[in-house]
């Protein structure tokens, strides 16, 4: 009996993880209808763990700094050659 309960909880784990998401109903349906396949269960779990909104990261350039035009490495304004690739700045 306990084994059946644990297997049921494991089967519906994506629905439990994604219960607070805006697509919780859709995650539950995918989990319910396709969760018996490994691909459907993994897809529901990935969807449940994914962020609702994309997270954008802002990179701030140091004051007076610039980037290498060849490799994109940040460098100080007074440098004439890139420290990573050696290209003239």
C-alpha positions in Angstrom: 0.0 0.0 0.0 2.8 2.4 0.9 4.6 1.5 -2.3 1.6 2.4 -4.4 1.3 5.7 -2.6 5.0 6.5 -3.2 4.8 5.5 -6.9 1.7 7.7 -7.3 3.5 10.7 -5.7 6.5 10.0 -8.0 4.3 9.9 -11.0 2.6 13.2 -10.2 5.9 14.9 -9.0 5.9 17.3 -12.0 2.4 18.4 -11.1 3.4 18.9 -7.4 6.5 20.9 -8.3 4.6 23.1 -10.8 1.4 23.7 -8.7 2.1 27.4 -8.3 2.9 28.2 -11.9 0.5 30.0 -14.2 0.4 26.8 -16.5 -0.3 24.4 -13.6 -3.4 23.0 -15.3 -1.6 22.3 -18.5 1.3 20.7 -16.7 -1.1 18.5 -14.8 -2.8 17.4 -18.0 0.5 16.6 -19.7 1.6 14.7 -16.6 -1.7 12.8 -16.4 -2.1 11.9 -20.1 1.6 11.5 -21.1 3.3 10.9 -17.9 3.3 7.1 -18.4 5.8 7.6 -21.1 9.3 8.6 -20.0 9.4 11.5 -22.5 6.0 12.9 -21.3 7.1 12.7 -17.6 10.4 14.4 -18.3 8.7 17.1 -20.5 6.2 17.8 -17.7 9.1 18.0 -15.1 11.1 20.3 -17.2 8.1 22.5 -17.8 7.3 22.5 -14.1 10.9 23.5 -13.2 11.3 26.2 -15.9 10.8 29.9 -15.0 7.6 31.6 -15.8 9.4 34.7 -17.0 12.8 34.9 -18.7 15.4 36.3 -16.5 17.6 39.0 -18.1 21.1 39.6 -16.8 22.6 43.1 -17.3 26.3 43.3 -17.7 27.8 46.6 -16.6 30.9 47.7 -18.3 33.5 49.2 -15.9 33.8 52.9 -16.1 35.8 53.9 -19.2 36.0 50.2 -20.2 35.4 48.7 -23.6 35.2 45.3 -25.3 37.6 43.5 -27.6 36.1 43.6 -31.1 37.4 40.1 -31.8 36.6 38.0 -28.7 34.4 40.3 -26.7 36.5 40.3 -23.5 36.1 43.4 -21.4 39.2 45.5 -21.1 40.3 48.8 -19.6 40.2 51.9 -21.7 44.0 52.4 -21.6 44.9 48.9 -23.0 45.9 48.7 -26.7 45.9 44.9 -27.0 43.4 42.3 -25.7 44.8 40.2 -22.9 42.8 37.1 -24.1 43.4 37.0 -27.8 46.1 39.6 -28.4 44.1 41.5 -31.0 44.8 45.3 -31.3 42.0 47.2 -29.6 
